[in-house]
Amino acid sequence: MKKLLKLTITLASACILSPQALADTTFPDKPIKIVVPSTAGGGFDVVSRILGQYLGEVLKQNIVIENRTGAGTLVGSQFAAKAAPDGYTLLAGGLSNIVWNMHLYSTPGYDGLADFVPVGLAYTVPYVAVVRKDFPANTLKEFIDLAKAQPGKLNMAHLGSGTGAHIMGTYLMKQTGIRMTDVPYKGSQAAYPDLIAGRADVMFDTSASARPHLQSGNMKALAIISPRRSSIYPGVPTSAEAGVPGWEIESWVGLFAPAKTPAPVIEKLRNALNQVLTHRELRQKFETTAGEVFTLGPQETEAFIKSEGRKWATILRDAGVKPQ
């Protein structure tokens, strides 16, 4: 009788726990959404669509890319932070929305560390200083000398306050003492025609966005704003080699799930992501965007993101960037 009672209690307990257990074992049994907090065609979007294609094949589910734009990357990131923690809504997260927003806004509406758990990093791409092909400077030092000789005369194109292009331009001015007039644009596609025509003089852009204009010969690169040279532009010196040590940035993108997503679900997603990042065709597609696969283990990823937070808090403060 006691054995029967014990068996009955065990079965009852299993029934109570079964919804969560079932969710963990059957995941995913419906499409997974990747929230991209920027417009279609941007870095977040391109990387997410490449990842989505291969993740769908591994997980045997449709991966839906949903662009949620507004207030920089705040709207989409806030939406993902409040999504159900079940693994079916992921965020394309990177340096801008996981790290910078915490220092650029007094009330970002979410916490990049507390409200998300990293599934994993996937992609990294350096920034590059670009000018039009006939600009009267061929090196970063020549550009700085020219800017010093003409305070405030050179126009710096960027994609809005708090974007990488703006932050790196502001930081360069702080480090070198030059002054430029900043000119905001709604996107790279709007900025490059003015750069090529000479209405703007310089932009500090991701090499992914700059690549087609460099390949066409309409623009030229003064420096890779990175601690190491790019395999895509091996002849372009790093910022340190060009005379401005410490002026460095490497943009990265990964997938993040809302906090409290079950550990077994996170593990399945991590295994799938790790698998697709070994795919040769995916690596080739990343290379066509001037980027590379970027992978770290779970503990290393969390440590890296925290270190990025500390690093950029100092850089943004030193650059005089204050929260809005």
Beta strands, then each sheet from edge to edge (+ up, - down):
strand 1: 32-36
strand 2: 63-67
strand 3: 89-94
strand 4: 116-132
strand 5: 155-158
strand 6: 181-184
strand 7: 202-206
strand 8: 219-225
strand 9: 250-258
strand 10: 292-293
sheet 1: 2+ 1+ 3+ 9- 4+ 7- 5- 6-
sheet 2: 2+ 1+ 3+ 9- 4+ 8-
sheet 3: 2+ 1+ 3+ 9- 4+ 10-
end
